[in-house]
Amino acid sequence: DAIVMVPWTLYEMYGEKSFLSDNYEAMKKFLSAREARVSDGLVGDGWEFGDWLAMDLEPLIDSPIGRTDVKYIVNAFYAASLDIVANVAAILEKPDEARNYRARREKLIEDMRAEYFTPSGRLAIDTVTAQVLALQFHIVDEKFRAKLAFDLSENVKKHHYLVSTGFVGTAYLLFTLADNGYFETARRLLLNNGCPGWLYEVDMGATTVWERWNSLTFDKHPNPDEMNSYNHYAFGAAAEFVYRRIAGIDSAAPGFEKIVIAPVPTKGMPSVRAEYDSVKGKIISGYESKGN
């Protein structure tokens, strides 16, 4: 999905349409390859990374992929990619192709709801990552959104505000909580010192983000399961949440033609200052609290 998501993100950050036009045919080829694997409405066969290095498996299962159904993840991202390519087609003034991709996405969402949701709106997969993707990519029916957001917050609480998501779920986790009415849950998750969690790594002396949540064990030994990169981006994606939702620097149009400044004073973070060198110039935002 990177062939779709990376050019789209570059367009959002820089406002330059060439990122879209240069990669549009490659995006379409990727979606065609996904389409070729569709059976009974959903992308089926083939090996995938799943929610890589999630820590939500049952103790007796030894796998780095996590507990979230891999087929569900693949189809959730396929839906997200269809949505992006429909938007790209519209920007590139290809209305027929935009309508085609929107129709394909709507059919996929319909099939996903039939497969993964009960008639009352309950998601059949109870992992945090599954709930996050259903909300973030608008897979859940809107009439059940509030219910699922509540279930997500309760799921995080049930896990003692520790991060159980892997590479797939973590990037969207804090945003999904905060943007659906559960900023306090996101805050407690972000500032939790336990493992798995970001501040556990800080307390262990880390100055970079690790590949695994437990790349160093409590006794400060490397994780015996190996794959212990100590400078790995995926879980560091949470820093975007600090910039966009706590410091409150956000874009309201591609290339920061319009911006939003909306810092959120956050318990446990008495002062925050953030700078972002956007394509339109430096944006600075923050807050400081004194007394109450």
N, C-alpha and C positions, 0 to 999 in steps of 0.2 A: 504493500500500500504506500510505501514511501514515494514511488514514482508519481503518485497523485498528491500526497500530503505535503511533500517538501516544496514543489513549485508553488502550491497554493499558499503555504506559509510565507514563502519568499515574497509573493505578490502582496499578501497582507502587510508584511513588514516594510516593503520598499515601494509598493504602488506601481510597479513596473510590469506592464502586461506581457512583455516578451518572455517572462518566466512561464506564462501560461501558453502562449502561442508556440514557443520552442518545444514544449513538452506535451502538447495536446494529443498528438498522434500516439505517443508512447503511453499516455494515460489510457487511451481507447484500447490499445493492444492489451494492456494489463487487464482491463475489464472484460475483454473478449476471452482472455485466458481463464478468468474466474468463471465466466458464463459457461465455458466448455466443461466445467466440473460440476455444473448444477444438475441435481437429480431430485425429483419431487419438490422442486421449488427452491431448494437450498444447496449451497456449495457443499460437496460431500468429501470425496476421497482425497488422499494426499497427506503427507506429513507436514505438520506445522509446529512452531515453537510454543504455542499456547501462551499462558500467563507465566512467562519464564521466571523462575526462581521465586515464585510466590511461596509463602510459608503458611498455606492453609490446608495442606494435605493431612490425611489421617496418618498417625505415627507409623503405622505398619506399611505404608506405601512409600517406596523409594523412587522418586521421580523429580526432576527439576521443573516440570511443566505446570505444577499447581493443580488445583482441584476443579477449576472452571472448565466446563465442557469446551473442548478445542473447536468443535464444529460451530458452536454458538459464537465464539470469539471471531472466527473467520467470517461468518456471515454478518456479524455486527460491523466489522471493519469494511466489508464489502458494501454494506448499506451506506456507511459514511463516505466511501470513495465514490459511489454512484451520486450521492448528493453533491459532493465537491465538483465532479465532472459536469453535472448538470449546470451548476453555477458558472463553471469555466466556459461551457458552450454558450451560455447566455451572454457573458461578458465579451466573448469573441464573435458575437452576433451570428450565432448558428441556432436559431430558435427551434427548428425541427429536431435537431440533435438534443437540445436541452429538454424538450418535451419527452423524447424517447427515454433519456436517462432518468428523468423524474418518474415516468411510468414504470420503468424497471425497478426503481427503488421502492415505489409504493407497493408493487406486487411482492417484492422480497420482504418488506415489513409485514405485509399481510400474512405471508407464509411463516415468518418468524413468530408472529403472535399466535398463530394456530399451533405451532410446535412447542413453544416455550412458555406460554401464559395460559392459566386457567380462565374460564369465562368470567370469574370474579376479579381477575387482574393480578393474581398471585404468580410471581415468577417461579418457574419450576427449579431453577438453579439458585441455591441459597448463598452463593459466595458474594463477598463484597465486590469483587471485580465484575461479576455478572450484573449486579444491580447498578453499578456505576455506568457500565456501557449502555444498559437499557435506557437510563436517564440521559446520559451525555449525547447519545446518537438518536434520541427520540424514537426508540423502538417501542417503548411502552405506550399504550394508548393514553392520550392526554387526560382522560377521565380517571385514570388510575395513577397518574404521576405523583400526586401528593401522598398516596398510600405507599408507593414504592420508595419515595424519598424518606418517609418515616421508617420504613423497614430497613433501609440502608443505615440510617443513623443508629437505630437500635442494634443492628448487626455490629457496627463499629464499637458501640458501648459493650456489647456482649464479649467482644475481643479485648476488653479493657483498654480501649483507645490505643491499641498497638496496630501496626501496619501489616496486614496479612496479604496485601496485593503484590503482584509481581510487576514485570516490566510493562505489561499491558494496562493494568488498572491504576498504577500509581500516578501516572502523569495527569489523570483526570480526577483523581479521588477527592482532593481538597476542594477543587472547583465545584464538583458535583454536589458535595455537601453544602458548601456556602451558598451556591446559587439557587439551591432549592429550600432555603430557610434554616439550614443547620450550621451556621457559621461557628457556633460554640463547639459543636462536635469536631469540626475541622480544626479549630484552635487547639483543643485538647489533644487531638491526634498529632498535630504538628509539633507541639511542645512537650510531648511525652518522652521521658528519659529512658523508658524501658526498651527492650529488644523484642521484636523488630521495631525500629524507629530511628529517626534522623539524629536525635540528640544522644542516643546510645553511642553512635559513632563519635560524636563530639566528646563525650565523656571518656571514651577510650583513647582519646588523643588524636583522632582523625582530623586532617586539614583538607581532605578531599572526600568525595562520596565513593563508597565501595560498590563492587559488583553484587555482592550478597549482603543481606541485612546483617548476617552474622559472619562476615569474612574474618573477623577476630572474635573468638569465643570469650566468655566472661573472664577466663584466666589469661587473656591476651595472647593466645596461641592461634595460628592460622587455622581456619576451618579445615578439618581433615578431608572434607569432600572435594577439596581443590577448587579450581576456577576462582581464585581469590585475587581478582584485580582490585587494586586499592585506589584507582582513579577511573571511575566508570560513570557515564552520564545518566543512565536510565532513571535511577531513583533520585538523582539531583534535579529532575524535572520539577520537583516541588518548589524550587526557587522562583519559578514563574508565578506561582500563586502569591508569594510574598510581594513581588513587584506589582502584580495586577490587582490584587484584592486587599492587601494590607497597606502597602505604600500607596496603592491606588493609582498607578500609572497605567492607562489603557488607551487603545486606539478606538476611534469611532468611525474611521474610514480607512481604506487601504493607504499604506504609506504614511500614516499619521497625519493625513490632511486635516483631520479633526481629532482632538484628543479628549480624554476624560481624566480629570483629577479627582479622585474620590477615596482618600485614605480612610482606613477603618481603625481607629484606636483599639488596640488589642490587649486584653489582660495578659500579663506576663511579658509584654514587650513595651516597656514604659516610653521608649523613644525609638523612632524609625526614621531613617533618611535613605532615599533611593535616588539614583541618577540613571537615566537611560539616554544614550546617545542615538536618538532616532535619526532617520534619513532627513528629517526636517530640522534637526537641532537637538540640543540637550533638553531633556525634561527632568525636572527635579520635584520630588514630592516627599512628604513625611509628616510627622507629628511629634510632639513632646508633651508628656503629661507631668503635672506637678500637683502634689497633694492628692486630691480626688479628681 
